[in-house]
C-alpha cells in the first residue's frame, strides 16, 4: 500500500511538472511578437485595430467596433390662446406664450406651424369664420413681426364654431371655444446614447 501511494505521488509531481513546462513562457518573448497595437486614440475602450467609428462622441455607449448607439426623439410644440367675446385681440401674456413656438421654429428652420382660429357658437357661421381667421391672423402677425418667422412657414385657417372644444350654452362653454390652437410640425432629432456611469442622472 505504501509503495502504491509513493508511486502515485511521484506520478502526480511528474504530471504537474509537465503541465508547468507546457504553460511556461519561453525565455525569449521576442519569438511571440505582438501582432497589432493596443492603442485606443479616442479612448472609447475599443483598440484602433478594431475601431470602425473613430469619431464617436466621448462617453458614447459603443459596441465591439467602437460605434455608438443612437436614439431618436420627436419634438413638437402646441399651445392654445384664449380670446374675449367677439374679439381678435391678444390678451396680456400671449406674446410670451407665442415665444415658445417662435423659438422652436427659429431653432428648426425647416418646420412649419399651423394656426387654427375657433369661435363660440354665437352669431352666424360666416361671421364666425371671419372672426376665427382674424384671431389666427393676430397670432401669425406676432410670429412674423415680433419674432421674425417667415410668413410662408405659417398656415392659417379658421373653423369658426365647427370644432367646438366644449358643448353647451353657458358663458364658460363659450369662453373655452374662443381660442386659437397653434402647433408645429414634429421634428425628429438623433442623439448619441451615452455609456452609463454612477453619475448618469435618471438611471
C-alpha positions as CSV (number, residue, x, y, z in Angstrom):
1,X,0.0,0.0,0.0
2,X,2.8,2.4,0.9
3,X,4.6,1.6,-2.4
4,X,1.4,2.4,-4.3
5,X,1.0,5.8,-2.5
6,X,4.6,6.7,-3.2
7,X,4.2,5.8,-6.9
8,X,1.0,7.9,-7.2
9,X,2.7,10.9,-5.6
10,X,5.7,10.6,-8.0
11,X,3.3,10.4,-11.0
12,X,1.4,13.5,-9.7
13,X,4.5,15.6,-9.3
14,X,5.7,14.5,-12.7
15,X,2.4,15.4,-14.3
16,X,2.4,18.9,-12.7
17,X,6.0,19.4,-13.8
18,X,4.9,18.5,-17.4
19,X,2.0,20.9,-17.3
20,X,4.2,23.7,-16.0
21,X,6.6,23.2,-18.8
22,X,3.8,23.5,-21.3
23,X,2.3,26.6,-19.9
24,X,5.5,28.4,-19.2
25,X,6.5,31.4,-21.3
26,X,9.7,31.0,-23.4
27,X,12.9,32.6,-22.3
28,X,12.9,34.8,-25.4
29,X,9.5,36.6,-25.6
30,X,10.5,38.1,-29.0
31,X,9.6,34.7,-30.5
32,X,6.0,35.7,-29.9
33,X,5.7,39.3,-31.3
34,X,2.5,41.3,-30.7
35,X,0.5,41.3,-34.0
36,X,-1.4,44.6,-33.6
37,X,-1.1,47.6,-31.4
38,X,-3.3,48.2,-28.4
39,X,-3.6,52.0,-29.0
40,X,-7.1,53.5,-28.4
41,X,-6.8,57.0,-29.7
42,X,-10.4,58.0,-29.0
43,X,-10.4,56.4,-25.5
44,X,-13.7,54.5,-26.0
45,X,-12.4,51.1,-24.9
46,X,-12.0,49.7,-28.4
47,X,-8.5,49.4,-29.8
48,X,-7.7,51.3,-33.1
49,X,-7.1,48.0,-34.9
50,X,-10.8,47.1,-34.4
51,X,-12.2,50.6,-34.5
52,X,-14.7,51.4,-37.2
53,X,-16.0,54.7,-35.9
54,X,-13.0,56.8,-34.8
55,X,-15.1,59.9,-34.4
56,X,-17.6,58.6,-31.8
57,X,-18.7,61.1,-29.2
58,X,-16.7,60.9,-25.9
59,X,-18.6,58.8,-23.4
60,X,-20.8,57.1,-26.0
61,X,-22.2,53.6,-25.4
62,X,-20.2,51.9,-28.1
63,X,-20.3,48.4,-29.5
64,X,-17.5,45.9,-30.3
65,X,-16.3,48.1,-33.2
66,X,-16.4,51.4,-31.5
67,X,-19.6,52.7,-33.0
68,X,-22.1,54.3,-30.6
69,X,-25.8,53.7,-30.4
70,X,-28.2,56.5,-31.5
71,X,-31.5,57.3,-30.0
72,X,-34.3,59.3,-31.7
73,X,-36.5,61.9,-30.0
74,X,-39.5,63.6,-31.6
75,X,-40.1,67.3,-30.8
76,X,-43.1,69.4,-31.4
77,X,-44.8,72.5,-29.9
78,X,-48.5,73.2,-29.3
79,X,-50.3,76.0,-27.5
80,X,-53.7,77.4,-27.0
81,X,-54.6,81.1,-26.7
82,X,-58.0,82.4,-25.4
83,X,-59.9,85.5,-26.6
84,X,-62.6,87.8,-25.3
85,X,-66.1,87.7,-26.7
86,X,-66.3,89.0,-30.3
87,X,-62.6,90.0,-30.2
88,X,-59.4,89.1,-32.1
89,X,-57.1,91.0,-29.8
90,X,-54.4,89.1,-27.9
91,X,-54.6,89.4,-24.1
92,X,-51.7,90.1,-21.8
93,X,-49.1,87.4,-21.7
94,X,-50.0,85.9,-25.1
95,X,-46.8,87.3,-26.8
96,X,-44.7,85.5,-24.3
97,X,-46.7,82.3,-24.9
98,X,-46.2,82.6,-28.6
99,X,-42.4,82.9,-28.0
100,X,-42.3,79.2,-27.2
101,X,-43.5,78.4,-30.7
102,X,-41.3,81.1,-32.3
103,X,-38.1,79.9,-30.6
104,X,-38.8,76.3,-31.7
105,X,-39.3,77.5,-35.3
106,X,-36.1,79.5,-35.1
107,X,-34.2,76.5,-33.9
108,X,-35.5,74.2,-36.6
109,X,-36.0,76.4,-39.7
110,X,-37.4,73.6,-41.8
111,X,-40.6,73.1,-39.8
112,X,-43.9,74.8,-40.4
113,X,-46.6,75.9,-38.0
114,X,-50.4,75.7,-38.3
115,X,-52.7,78.3,-36.6
116,X,-56.4,77.4,-36.2
117,X,-58.9,80.0,-35.3
118,X,-62.1,78.9,-33.4
119,X,-65.1,80.7,-32.0
120,X,-68.1,80.0,-29.8
121,X,-71.5,79.1,-31.4
122,X,-72.9,82.6,-31.2
123,X,-73.8,84.5,-34.4
124,X,-73.8,83.4,-38.0
125,X,-71.4,80.8,-39.4
126,X,-70.0,83.2,-42.0
127,X,-69.2,85.9,-39.3
128,X,-67.5,83.3,-37.1
129,X,-65.3,82.0,-39.9
130,X,-64.1,85.6,-40.4
131,X,-63.6,86.1,-36.7
132,X,-61.6,82.8,-36.3
133,X,-59.4,83.9,-39.2
134,X,-58.8,87.3,-37.6
135,X,-57.8,85.5,-34.3
136,X,-55.3,83.2,-36.1
137,X,-54.0,86.2,-38.1
138,X,-53.2,88.0,-34.9
139,X,-51.0,85.2,-33.7
140,X,-49.3,85.0,-37.2
141,X,-48.6,88.7,-37.0
142,X,-46.7,88.2,-33.7
143,X,-44.7,85.3,-35.1
144,X,-43.7,87.4,-38.2
145,X,-43.4,90.9,-36.9
146,X,-42.0,90.3,-33.4
147,X,-40.0,87.1,-33.8
148,X,-39.1,87.2,-37.5
149,X,-40.6,84.0,-38.6
150,X,-41.2,83.8,-42.4
151,X,-44.9,84.1,-43.2
152,X,-44.7,81.3,-45.8
153,X,-43.9,78.9,-43.0
154,X,-47.2,79.6,-41.3
155,X,-50.5,78.0,-42.3
156,X,-53.6,79.9,-41.1
157,X,-57.1,78.6,-41.1
158,X,-60.5,79.2,-39.4
159,X,-63.1,76.7,-38.3
160,X,-65.5,79.2,-36.8
161,X,-67.7,77.1,-34.4
162,X,-67.4,73.9,-36.5
163,X,-64.9,72.3,-34.0
164,X,-66.2,73.2,-30.5
165,X,-64.0,72.3,-27.6
166,X,-66.8,72.4,-25.1
167,X,-70.5,71.9,-26.0
168,X,-73.1,74.0,-24.1
169,X,-74.7,77.4,-23.9
170,X,-73.1,78.7,-20.8
171,X,-70.6,81.6,-20.7
172,X,-67.9,79.1,-19.5
173,X,-68.5,77.0,-22.6
174,X,-68.4,79.9,-24.9
175,X,-65.2,81.2,-23.3
176,X,-63.5,77.8,-23.8
177,X,-64.4,77.8,-27.5
178,X,-63.0,81.3,-28.2
179,X,-59.4,80.3,-29.0
180,X,-56.5,79.8,-31.4
181,X,-54.8,76.5,-31.4
182,X,-51.2,76.6,-32.7
183,X,-49.0,73.7,-33.3
184,X,-45.8,72.9,-35.2
185,X,-44.8,70.0,-37.4
186,X,-43.0,67.3,-35.4
187,X,-39.2,67.2,-35.9
188,X,-37.0,64.2,-35.1
189,X,-33.5,64.7,-33.7
190,X,-30.9,61.9,-33.3
191,X,-28.6,61.8,-30.3
192,X,-25.8,59.6,-29.1
193,X,-26.6,57.3,-26.3
194,X,-24.0,57.7,-23.6
195,X,-22.5,55.0,-21.5
196,X,-24.0,54.6,-18.1
197,X,-21.9,55.7,-15.1
198,X,-22.6,56.2,-11.5
199,X,-23.0,59.9,-12.3
200,X,-25.6,59.4,-15.0
201,X,-28.9,61.0,-13.9
202,X,-32.2,59.2,-14.2
203,X,-30.7,55.7,-14.3
